[in-house]
Structures are given as C-alpha cells and as structure tokens.
Amino acid sequence: MKRALAAAAVLALAVTGCGGKQQTDQPAQSCGQACEAGEGRITIATGNSGGVYYVLGGGLAQLISNTTKLRATAAETGASVQNIQQLVAGNYDVAFSLADTAADAVHGKGSFDGKPQKIQALSRIYPNSTQVLVRTDSGINSVADMKGKRISTGSPKSGTEVIANRLLQAAGLKPDTDVQAQRLDLAKTADGMKAGTLDGLVWSGGLPTAQITDITTALKDKVKFLDITPLLPKLKQVNDVYDQAVIPAATYGQPADVPTVVVPNLLLVREDFPANNACAITKLLFDKQAELAKVHPAAKEITKQLATRTDPVPLHPGAKQALG
C-alpha cells in the first residue's frame, strides 16, 4: 500500500512539472521520454518590430500554438540584455538572445556584472550579421571615423548596443563621449537615416532585416555598408564567439558582398523550464523548419549540426533529449 501511494505521489509530481507558464516555479522534470508539451501559456521575448527576432518569434509562437497544447504569444522587446533580465525575472518563458550577451549573462560580466544569470539554451539558431550602414556624405569610412558623428547604437539593453559599444571600443573610441550615440530602436533609426538626422547605424540582425532594406531602398547610393572585419581580432579577445562572414550583395541590392562580423543567436529559457516543453519546442524548431523559413528566410540557417553549440550557456536537459 505504501509503495502504491509513493508511486502515485511521484506520478503527480511528474504531471505537475509538465505544464506551461503556471509551472515555472517547479524544477525541470524529465516527464518521461514522450517529448510532448503540456498545457499552459508561454510568452516569447523577441526584439524590435521589423527585426528578425520579432518576425521569427511571432512565427514560432504561432507554430507552438498550432501544433502543441501550449498557447504561445510573442512580445516586442528591446532584445538580448532586456530579454535575459526579464526571462530570469519570470516575465517571459522563452527568449531570443545573441550568444555573446548570453555568455556575459552566465559569467556575470558586461551588463550582468557580478550577477550570473541562471539560463539555459534550447538551441543555437541562425547567426546575426553586424550591419554597419553609414551615409556616403558623412565622411565615415571606418568605425574610427565615427568620432563626433551621430550614430544609432541600438535600443537600450539590446544585443546590438552591446556589439556597437564593443566595435567602438575596438576602434579606440569611447562610446559615451567620442560619438553622439543615439540609443534608438530600429524603426526610429530608419527614420533618422532617411531624414538625415543620423550619420550611421549599427544593427545586429538576421539577413535580410526589413527596415535595413527600407533604408537602402529609399536612399540607394546615399548609404553604404562598412567592412568591420579589421576589428575582429580585438572582438575575439572579448568573446571568441565572434566570426567572419559576408553580407551578400543581393541581400540589399549592393554593388558587392561586404565582409562583416557575425555572432550566433540562442533560444533561451530558465533552468526551471519544464523539460517536456523544452523538448517539444526544440523538436518543433527542426521538424517545422520549412514553415519557419516561410516566415523569415533566416530560419534556413537553423541547423541541427550546430544546435548543441551553445557554450558557455548550458543546453537544457529537455533540449538534449530532442537533439539526441
């Protein structure tokens, strides 16, 4: 009789650990090997409207709602730093983030100085390209030339702002004093570039980003992308996750490919996110990749071969089950 009662209690604990948002106070449970999401609601922290996080996050939320018992919604946010802070605070259940910002979070560095964050990854996803666009009449031909110029460094507490500041520092500039930094979201940045109230911008996002397309379409040869790869060695001293790639000419109708710096994105959760939900959502990323790619082509670059490469952010046990 005692054994039967104990077994029932274990079963009850397993069931209560297999839900959605209402279960976030429970530790992650293995929930057997079913890899099936429980019932409940979850929220996904994305990024600026017009950015790839926002577009792809909305598509992922719809897929989760359409194919599992979970009901998911996506929210516009300031992106990576804010996403992690509010994820840990319990305001969101899943969050997009740049890998360099997430590494800072687990190590308690940068914006998380002295406060390591208890986050885990569902998967490494597509890479973000660092897109540095300037007006051709600004006199800016390198990041060092941004001294004294009006530069959009991205939304406050965004991964773009982190990378923008690191680029400026790598070029020998002080972000707070050497440039007229404008901490603008992407929509206001696009407006400023078209109006001529900005000399340039830094944006970290997937290819293509709709509002960068808007700027290049409207201004044509009045804007140009900078090759920032000479700064890559200094960036890698800060975080080895940075790498080199190109922005293909066809992406924004430019005359040639532009070498740039890329950084992977991660899909994050808290340590206590239920393992069955983690497994189901991670599996969905790859089972429904073609549908996500219809939402935004950046999803084509989500590969199972790279999915587990999330270090130093640990992979969630449920994600390990899905990717195993």
Helices and strands as residue ranges (DSSP letters): H 2-16, G 21-23, E 40-45, H 52-67, E 70-75, H 80-88, E 94-98, H 99-107, G 110-112, E 119-135, G 136-138, G 143-146, E 150-152, H 159-170, E 180-182, H 186-195, E 200-205, H 210-219, G 220-222, E 223-225, G 229-231, H 232-238, E 243-247, H 249-252, E 258-270, H 275-287, H 289-295, G 297-301, H 317-323
